[in-house]
Amino acid sequence: MKRWLHPAVFATWTGFLIYILASQRYVAFLRPEFGTLLALAHFIAMGFMLAAMIRPKAAETDTSAVLRSLVLLVPVLYYAAMPEAMLGNQAFKKRFIGTNNGAISRQSPFMLSPQGSENVPDIASPSKEIEGTQQETPQERTILEIFLNPNFYKGQRVIITGMILRDEQLKPHFGGRDTAVYRFLINCCAADALPLAIALYWDQPDAFGNDQWVQVDGVFDLHQIKGKPVPMVSKPRIKLVAAPGIPYLF
């Protein structure tokens, strides 16, 4: 035990890092860009493991040494006990601060005026009414893209993907509507996640369960409620879709 305690700790970390990188499970709580740092951490842990195997410590292995080793393994043990679930409606209810989200203030290539979008081919052009037209299907947009430039998408047909939520607590924020589609925006990790939600002007709220992933196709608009613009999609066509590999927005 004296010889193999430290190598075993670093071997556990090495295997753990390989697992979350190979399975991509780390994107459930970190930005994808952190994969590079996790790969570097894997090589560091492997280096410590090899060093501990080649030159084992001569110190006595006692209870305190075992406890110190267990402390190093706490994150691994916590991850093993953590359910394989992404943030959902419970986190939404605790973190939702309304539609005027001050966190959405960074620059984006989608923050364009309708006039300035003429030379940008991937920006959807203004649309007509959905019903009774042969309108070409617009490119799908994220909720974040729409939040960054809501005036541009106002009155346009949009396609967005997110989780659906029906809850009485939404009514004060969405002018009496209790159904919304939402996704979480994170800057670093799941700890700083904030939900971005768009209300659905829809008369069949019982058709889907909370936190089911759906694709919404409808007309986006900003409704003035108590003097504040509220994002809403009317005439939505909704269908179930598989959860994306990366559930969060960045």
N, C-alpha and C positions, 0 to 999 in steps of 0.2 A: 504493500500500500504506500509505503514511503516513496518508492520509486515511481509509481504510476499515478499517484493522485493528481499532480499538476498536468502531466501529459493528457490524462483523461478529461480534465476540465477544458483544456484548449482543443482537444479533439472533438468534444461535444460542440463547442462554438464553431469549429470548422465545418462540421457536418450540418449544423443548424443553418449557417449562412449559405452553404451550397443548396440546401433544400429550398429556402425561401427565394433564392435567386432563380433556381431552375423551375420552380412552380409559379413564379411571379406573384406569390401571395403577398409580398411586401407592399404591392400597390394598393392593398386594402387599407393601409394606414400611412403610406408615404408617397411622395411624388415619384414618378418613374425615374427621374434624373438621379435619385439617390441610389440606384442600382450600381453605379460606378463606385460609390463610396463603400457599399456593402461588399463588392467584389474585392476592393482593396483591404477591407477589414478581414475578409476570408484569408487572404495571403498573410496578413499580419498574425492572425490566430494560428495559421499553419506553421509560421516561423517560430512562434513561442512553443508550439507543441514539439517541434523537432528539437529545439534547444533544450527543452525539459527532458526529452528522451535521451539526448546525447550526454548532457551534463546534469544529472539529477541532483537536487539539493540534498545536503547531508543532514539537514535539521530533522529533529524528531517529528514524527507525525502524531499530533495530539488532537484533542477535541477542537481547540481553537483553529488549527490548520484546516480541519474538515469544515468548520463553520465558515471560514474565509472563502473556501472553495465553493461552498453552497451559495454564498452571497454573489459570487461571480456568475452563478448559474440561474439566479432569480429571473432575469429577463427571458431566458429560454423556457423555464418552468411556467412562467406567466403566459407566454405565447402558446405553450402546449395546452394550457387550460382554457385559453380564450376560444370562444365559439367562432366557427367559420361564418361570420356574418358581417356585412357592411353596415354603415350607419343607415338608420331607417327613421320611421315616424316618431319613435320615442326621442331620438336625438333632435329631430325637427322641432318638436314641441318645446324642447328646452332651449334651443338656440335661435329660433326664428325671431327676428326683431322687426319684421315688417318689410315692405317692398322698397323703402328708401334706404338701401343698404350702403352705408358709407364706405364699406370695404371695396366697392367697385369704383375705383377712381384711377386706375392705371391706364396708360395709353394702350390702344389696340388698333390693328390695321382695319378694323371694322367700324371705327369711329369716324365715319365719313358722312358728309351731307348727301342728299339725293342727287344734287348737281355734280358733286365730286366723284360719284360712283360710276359715271358713264364709261370711264376707261378701265374699270376693274371688272373683268368678266365673271369672277366667281361670286359677286354680290348679286343677289336675286333682284330682278327688275320689278317695278311696281306691278301688282296683279289686279285683275278684275275680280268680280264676285265668283265664288266657287261654283255655285249652282248655275246651270244653263250655259256654261262655256266649255270650250275645248282647251282650256288653259294647260300649258305644259307644266309638269310637276316641278316645283322649285327645288333647289338643292337644300338638303337638311341643314339646319342651323342648331347651335347649342343654345341653351337658355342664357348662358353668359354672353354670347355674341348679341343676343337680343337686348339684354340688360345694358350692355355697353352703348348701344345706339338705338334706343326704343323708338325715337321719332322717325328714323329711317324706315323701320319695319311697320310703322303704324298704317293700318288699312291694307296690309299685304297678306297674302297667303303664306303661312310658314309651316314648316315641319320640324317638330322637336321631339326628343326622346327623354324620358325621365321616369321617376316613380310617381305613382298616383296616390293621392291622399284625400280622404274625406273626413272632415272633423269640424265640429261646431265651433272650435276656437278660431277657425279661419274667417268666419263671418265678419267680425269687426274689421279685419284687414281688407276684405274683398267685397265690401258692399252687400253683405248677405249671402254671398256664394260660399258654399262649404266644400268645394272640390277644387283641387289644384294639382298641377304636375310640377315636380321639383327635382333638383339635384343639388349636391353639396359642392361648394367652392372651397378649395384649400390652398393656402400659400406654402405651407411646409409639410404638415402632416394632419392626420385626422383630428388631432387635439384642437386645431384652430379652424375646423370646418364650420362654414356658415351656409345655411340653405338658401337657395334662390328658387322662388316659386312664382308660377304664373297661374292665375285663376282660370277655371274652365266654365264657360257659360253653357251648361249642359244639363239636359233634363233626364238623364239616365245614370245617376251616380252609383246605383247599386250593381251595375254591370261588372265592376272590377273591384278587387279587394285592395286594401291599403298595401303599399310598397310593391305592388306588381309593376314591372317595367312595361311601359306602353310607348307607342309612337302616336303623336297627336298631329293631325293635319287640319288646320283651320285658319281663320282670319284673326290676325293679331290687332289689338287696339289698346289704347290707353283711356280708361274710364276715369273721369274726375269724381272722386268720392271724398267728401268733406274737404274739398280743396286740394287733394293730393292725387297725382296720376297713379292709377292702379293697372298693372299689366294683366290683360285678359285675352283669352282665345275664344272666339264665338264660332258656332257651327262646326264644332270639332268632329272629325272622324278619328276614332280611337281603335287601335288594335294592339294586342299583346305582342311583345318582342322579347328576345333573350336579353339578359343583363349584359352590358358591355364588359369587355375584359378589364377596362379601367373605369370604375364607376364614378370617379370624381372629375370635377372641372378645375382647371388651373389658370 
